[in-house]
């Protein structure tokens, strides 16, 4: 409808009976500073004018103007609005022009009704495209964002915008010599003739980089690239080569990513020709790297995290629409999302942490060199894959206790005198790698008004090393000296620091993330009398408390880092799960059994599943310590045993008619062996950051008696991805797909796209639906937040 047609409204109104003449209508003001006559008016305005039935439009229907809502929930016009408009056209046949002028927007959007129902009552006259073949390009040379071509265009536009690209504007902070293998140990590497290439494929090595640069016609002196990194290094012969190389390589596309050229930041310890130190560029501190929200007030932090969770819930709704099979109606929860701003379910709010300073009971300090070239025990300033190896001391980090910082300082002083080197990340060699400080705190109510360090009763220190190629006698001597240094430093601090356990973890991998079965050795801690040592015969473990229960923690076992906030988290999960004496609770990824044990008094039985053997041993010990007898813990991967456990405990027993004849004694024996049956079955899952394994999702989704699922996630993005598989309708024809093609696609897919692809393989089963969600702030001053979602069916 053209804007000029507004002027005709009074004359049209004059044709109506005098008793029904409406009040004059004010002209609609355009928001455009330079309005034109060919700007289409929103189609919804036609329905709002009761006297437009006699007005004959002069142009064909046009595409509605998109909403100005910054958070749109629909990518296409709703089915209801389209049906309404169609009914108006049927009841007013005289309003249709037999020879309408073709609109530039005709067939530029996919018909949402045809896509869901595989048919459309408008037939070929529908102004929306019935499939990809009919779809036309929009006047602005774009495609419908829900079409395949629109999706491909969006993927190309957003290529390279991954989590790794967050480092794009940062500096490349290497603190080790990068080119020594190429240049020779005694050569002087001129950083003024060197450049760093960012966004290279991680699978490339030096030869791949050299081949690529030569193909671009760039001359260079040295090239270095390590597999697993997105950063490579080039050194040129002279300034002319450097300038020419930068002009050619800057902005080049490499595997859908745009190449960026950056300077290599020199260490301040490197000397200039005049003997002075090179001034280091301004870099972020450990406080900024570890606690990026520390400068915000706590209420502002909570609002920011709540907004982030809301965006995740909106993303879940959008991806669920895409994952639904063609020809099937959308789930009810997707349709109802319009009423709550596009959220998949209602966000109840955010639970704040009782304490916000020094709340972490586990801290991992890396060893390395600062930008100034100083040997440091602290936190890395970025990702190694993005070209950052600089380590800075944990100064003014509000989430770390003073005790942990003190032990890091003691370890740093010891390393300065040690004969063994610290770990070199670029060359994957060295001895000292990492220090982990674990704290056990006394029970009680926490508050920010007290000194958190006073609550710390037990401390475990775990030093990670790599003994490959080291002399055993020298290593033993170093371990003795290290134990003395820790014991002396703890005693000399005022007040003295607790020190309960000292262990060493021998790890040979590239990353500091060690496997659960990595060998661990306990060291004796010297007494104040240096001539004797206390012989430790017990296992290496400390204790902490949650909800007045005492938990035993081994060196590598998972335990929530914020104990006081974890109490609120577990109470919330129990309240939402609708537990009772006839409830069987599955605690998936149970760790040391904290969730199951804290809720054991509210259910009939708890089955905990955990792959870490030491954590399962801790869980069994914790049950015995607290006198809890209705818990059973299984050491295995959840994907390997989940299906069989559900069958074992949930499948109904045989009927009386089907039972074979047996003696009374045999019946009594069978009754004792038979697992108990329960009326209500609930699963609480608390997976690591990558989320649930596809086989676990399949087992939870396909067992009909599992009606309630509480999902606790430290990574809301993976929760939203797993919810796509759990909460969308099944496909009639399950896509089996070859494993090879699946893994090839998996490497190219994002988390949500991969979940939508896996949803096509889900066997026919009743989907869950999101009921409600809650954010729980377990990590104040960081941008991380726990999310709890209740799913039922």
Secondary structure in CASP SS format (residue, H / E / C, confidence):
PFRMAT SS
TARGET T0000
AUTHOR 0000-0000-0000
METHOD secondary structure of the structure
MODEL  1
X C 1.00
X C 1.00
X H 1.00
X H 1.00
X H 1.00
X H 1.00
X H 1.00
X H 1.00
X H 1.00
X H 1.00
X H 1.00
X H 1.00
X H 1.00
X H 1.00
X C 1.00
X C 1.00
X C 1.00
X H 1.00
X H 1.00
X H 1.00
X C 1.00
X C 1.00
X C 1.00
X C 1.00
X C 1.00
X C 1.00
X C 1.00
X C 1.00
X C 1.00
X C 1.00
X C 1.00
X C 1.00
X C 1.00
X C 1.00
X C 1.00
X C 1.00
X C 1.00
X C 1.00
X C 1.00
X C 1.00
X C 1.00
X C 1.00
X C 1.00
X H 1.00
X H 1.00
X H 1.00
X H 1.00
X H 1.00
X C 1.00
X C 1.00
X C 1.00
X H 1.00
X H 1.00
X H 1.00
X C 1.00
X C 1.00
X C 1.00
X C 1.00
X C 1.00
X C 1.00
X C 1.00
X C 1.00
X C 1.00
X C 1.00
X C 1.00
X C 1.00
X C 1.00
X C 1.00
X C 1.00
X C 1.00
X C 1.00
X C 1.00
X C 1.00
X C 1.00
X C 1.00
X C 1.00
X C 1.00
X C 1.00
X H 1.00
X H 1.00
X H 1.00
X H 1.00
X H 1.00
X H 1.00
X H 1.00
X H 1.00
X H 1.00
X H 1.00
X H 1.00
X H 1.00
X H 1.00
X C 1.00
X H 1.00
X H 1.00
X H 1.00
X C 1.00
X C 1.00
X C 1.00
X C 1.00
X C 1.00
X C 1.00
X C 1.00
X C 1.00
X C 1.00
X C 1.00
X C 1.00
X C 1.00
X C 1.00
X C 1.00
X E 1.00
X C 1.00
X H 1.00
X H 1.00
X H 1.00
X H 1.00
X H 1.00
X H 1.00
X C 1.00
X C 1.00
X C 1.00
X C 1.00
X C 1.00
X H 1.00
X H 1.00
X H 1.00
X C 1.00
X C 1.00
X C 1.00
X E 1.00
X C 1.00
X C 1.00
X C 1.00
X C 1.00
X C 1.00
X C 1.00
X C 1.00
X C 1.00
X C 1.00
X C 1.00
X C 1.00
X C 1.00
X C 1.00
X C 1.00
X C 1.00
X C 1.00
X C 1.00
X C 1.00
X H 1.00
X H 1.00
X H 1.00
X H 1.00
X H 1.00
X H 1.00
X H 1.00
X H 1.00
X H 1.00
X H 1.00
X C 1.00
X C 1.00
X C 1.00
X C 1.00
X C 1.00
X H 1.00
X H 1.00
X H 1.00
X H 1.00
X H 1.00
X C 1.00
X C 1.00
X C 1.00
X C 1.00
X E 1.00
X C 1.00
X C 1.00
X C 1.00
X C 1.00
X C 1.00
X C 1.00
X C 1.00
X H 1.00
X H 1.00
X H 1.00
X H 1.00
X C 1.00
X C 1.00
X C 1.00
X C 1.00
X C 1.00
X C 1.00
X C 1.00
X H 1.00
X H 1.00
X H 1.00
X E 1.00
X E 1.00
X E 1.00
X E 1.00
X E 1.00
X C 1.00
X C 1.00
X C 1.00
X C 1.00
X C 1.00
X C 1.00
X C 1.00
X H 1.00
X H 1.00
X H 1.00
X H 1.00
X H 1.00
X H 1.00
X H 1.00
X H 1.00
X H 1.00
X H 1.00
X C 1.00
X C 1.00
X C 1.00
X C 1.00
X C 1.00
X C 1.00
X E 1.00
X E 1.00
X E 1.00
X E 1.00
X C 1.00
X C 1.00
X C 1.00
X C 1.00
X C 1.00
X E 1.00
X E 1.00
X E 1.00
X E 1.00
X E 1.00
X C 1.00
X C 1.00
X C 1.00
X H 1.00
X H 1.00
X H 1.00
X H 1.00
X H 1.00
X H 1.00
X H 1.00
X H 1.00
X H 1.00
X H 1.00
X H 1.00
X C 1.00
X C 1.00
X C 1.00
X E 1.00
X E 1.00
X C 1.00
X C 1.00
X E 1.00
X E 1.00
X C 1.00
X E 1.00
X E 1.00
X E 1.00
X C 1.00
X E 1.00
X C 1.00
X C 1.00
X C 1.00
X C 1.00
X C 1.00
X C 1.00
X E 1.00
X C 1.00
X C 1.00
X C 1.00
X C 1.00
X C 1.00
X E 1.00
X C 1.00
X C 1.00
X C 1.00
X C 1.00
X C 1.00
X C 1.00
X C 1.00
X C 1.00
X H 1.00
X H 1.00
X H 1.00
X H 1.00
X H 1.00
X C 1.00
X C 1.00
X C 1.00
X C 1.00
X C 1.00
X C 1.00
X C 1.00
X H 1.00
X H 1.00
X H 1.00
X H 1.00
X H 1.00
X H 1.00
X H 1.00
X H 1.00
X H 1.00
X H 1.00
X H 1.00
X H 1.00
X H 1.00
X H 1.00
X H 1.00
X H 1.00
X H 1.00
X H 1.00
X H 1.00
X H 1.00
X H 1.00
X H 1.00
X H 1.00
X H 1.00
X H 1.00
X H 1.00
X C 1.00
X C 1.00
X C 1.00
X C 1.00
X C 1.00
X C 1.00
X C 1.00
X C 1.00
X H 1.00
X H 1.00
X H 1.00
X H 1.00
X H 1.00
X H 1.00
X H 1.00
X H 1.00
X H 1.00
X C 1.00
X C 1.00
X C 1.00
X C 1.00
X C 1.00
X E 1.00
X E 1.00
X E 1.00
X E 1.00
X E 1.00
X E 1.00
X C 1.00
X C 1.00
X C 1.00
X C 1.00
X C 1.00
X C 1.00
X C 1.00
X C 1.00
X C 1.00
X C 1.00
X E 1.00
X E 1.00
X E 1.00
X E 1.00
X E 1.00
X E 1.00
X E 1.00
X E 1.00
X C 1.00
X C 1.00
X C 1.00
X C 1.00
X C 1.00
X E 1.00
X E 1.00
X E 1.00
X E 1.00
X E 1.00
X E 1.00
X C 1.00
X C 1.00
X C 1.00
X H 1.00
X H 1.00
X H 1.00
X C 1.00
X C 1.00
X C 1.00
X C 1.00
X E 1.00
X E 1.00
X C 1.00
X C 1.00
X C 1.00
X C 1.00
X C 1.00
X C 1.00
X C 1.00
X C 1.00
X C 1.00
X H 1.00
X H 1.00
X H 1.00
X H 1.00
X H 1.00
X H 1.00
X H 1.00
X H 1.00
X H 1.00
X H 1.00
X H 1.00
X H 1.00
X H 1.00
X H 1.00
X H 1.00
X H 1.00
X C 1.00
X C 1.00
X C 1.00
X C 1.00
X E 1.00
X C 1.00
X E 1.00
X C 1.00
X C 1.00
X C 1.00
X C 1.00
X E 1.00
X C 1.00
X C 1.00
X E 1.00
X E 1.00
X E 1.00
X E 1.00
X E 1.00
X E 1.00
X E 1.00
X E 1.00
X E 1.00
X E 1.00
X C 1.00
X C 1.00
X C 1.00
X C 1.00
X C 1.00
X C 1.00
X C 1.00
X C 1.00
X C 1.00
X C 1.00
X H 1.00
X H 1.00
X H 1.00
X H 1.00
X E 1.00
X E 1.00
X E 1.00
X E 1.00
X E 1.00
X E 1.00
X E 1.00
X E 1.00
X E 1.00
X E 1.00
X C 1.00
X C 1.00
X C 1.00
X C 1.00
X C 1.00
X C 1.00
X H 1.00
X H 1.00
X H 1.00
X H 1.00
X H 1.00
X H 1.00
X H 1.00
X H 1.00
X H 1.00
X H 1.00
X H 1.00
X H 1.00
X H 1.00
X H 1.00
X H 1.00
X H 1.00
X H 1.00
X H 1.00
X H 1.00
X H 1.00
X H 1.00
X C 1.00
X C 1.00
X C 1.00
X C 1.00
X C 1.00
X C 1.00
X C 1.00
X C 1.00
X E 1.00
X E 1.00
X E 1.00
X E 1.00
X E 1.00
X E 1.00
X C 1.00
X C 1.00
X C 1.00
X C 1.00
X C 1.00
X C 1.00
X C 1.00
X C 1.00
X C 1.00
X C 1.00
X C 1.00
X C 1.00
X C 1.00
X E 1.00
X E 1.00
X E 1.00
X C 1.00
X C 1.00
X E 1.00
X E 1.00
X C 1.00
X C 1.00
X C 1.00
X C 1.00
X C 1.00
X C 1.00
X E 1.00
X E 1.00
X C 1.00
X C 1.00
X C 1.00
X C 1.00
X C 1.00
X C 1.00
X E 1.00
X E 1.00
X E 1.00
X E 1.00
X E 1.00
X E 1.00
X C 1.00
X C 1.00
X E 1.00
X E 1.00
X E 1.00
X E 1.00
X E 1.00
X E 1.00
X C 1.00
X C 1.00
X C 1.00
X C 1.00
X C 1.00
X C 1.00
X C 1.00
X C 1.00
X H 1.00
X H 1.00
X H 1.00
X H 1.00
X H 1.00
X H 1.00
X H 1.00
X H 1.00
X H 1.00
X H 1.00
X H 1.00
X H 1.00
X H 1.00
X H 1.00
X C 1.00
X C 1.00
X C 1.00
X C 1.00
X C 1.00
X C 1.00
X E 1.00
X E 1.00
X E 1.00
X E 1.00
X E 1.00
X E 1.00
X C 1.00
X C 1.00
X C 1.00
X C 1.00
X C 1.00
X H 1.00
X H 1.00
X H 1.00
X H 1.00
X H 1.00
X H 1.00
X H 1.00
X H 1.00
X H 1.00
X C 1.00
X C 1.00
X E 1.00
X E 1.00
X E 1.00
X E 1.00
X E 1.00
X E 1.00
X C 1.00
X C 1.00
X H 1.00
X H 1.00
X H 1.00
X H 1.00
X H 1.00
X H 1.00
X H 1.00
X H 1.00
X H 1.00
X H 1.00
X H 1.00
X H 1.00
X H 1.00
X C 1.00
X C 1.00
X C 1.00
X C 1.00
X C 1.00
X E 1.00
X E 1.00
X E 1.00
X E 1.00
X E 1.00
X C 1.00
X C 1.00
X H 1.00
X H 1.00
X H 1.00
X H 1.00
X H 1.00
X H 1.00
X H 1.00
X H 1.00
X H 1.00
X H 1.00
X H 1.00
X H 1.00
X H 1.00
X C 1.00
X C 1.00
X C 1.00
X C 1.00
X C 1.00
X C 1.00
X C 1.00
X C 1.00
X C 1.00
X C 1.00
X C 1.00
X C 1.00
X C 1.00
X H 1.00
X H 1.00
X H 1.00
X H 1.00
X H 1.00
X H 1.00
X H 1.00
X H 1.00
X H 1.00
X H 1.00
X C 1.00
X C 1.00
X C 1.00
X C 1.00
X C 1.00
X C 1.00
X E 1.00
X E 1.00
X E 1.00
X E 1.00
X E 1.00
X E 1.00
X C 1.00
X C 1.00
X C 1.00
X C 1.00
X C 1.00
X C 1.00
X C 1.00
X C 1.00
X H 1.00
X H 1.00
X H 1.00
X H 1.00
X H 1.00
X H 1.00
X H 1.00
X H 1.00
X H 1.00
X C 1.00
X C 1.00
X C 1.00
X C 1.00
X C 1.00
X E 1.00
X E 1.00
X E 1.00
X E 1.00
X E 1.00
X E 1.00
X C 1.00
X C 1.00
X H 1.00
X H 1.00
X H 1.00
X H 1.00
X H 1.00
X H 1.00
X H 1.00
X H 1.00
X H 1.00
X H 1.00
X H 1.00
X H 1.00
X C 1.00
X C 1.00
X C 1.00
X C 1.00
X C 1.00
X C 1.00
X C 1.00
X C 1.00
X C 1.00
X C 1.00
X C 1.00
X H 1.00
X H 1.00
X H 1.00
X H 1.00
X H 1.00
X H 1.00
X H 1.00
X H 1.00
X H 1.00
X H 1.00
X C 1.00
X C 1.00
X H 1.00
X H 1.00
X H 1.00
X H 1.00
X H 1.00
X H 1.00
X H 1.00
X H 1.00
X H 1.00
X C 1.00
X C 1.00
X C 1.00
X C 1.00
X C 1.00
X C 1.00
X C 1.00
X C 1.00
X C 1.00
X E 1.00
X E 1.00
X E 1.00
X E 1.00
X E 1.00
X E 1.00
X E 1.00
X E 1.00
X C 1.00
X C 1.00
X C 1.00
X C 1.00
X C 1.00
X C 1.00
X C 1.00
X C 1.00
X C 1.00
X E 1.00
X E 1.00
X E 1.00
X E 1.00
X E 1.00
X E 1.00
X E 1.00
X C 1.00
END
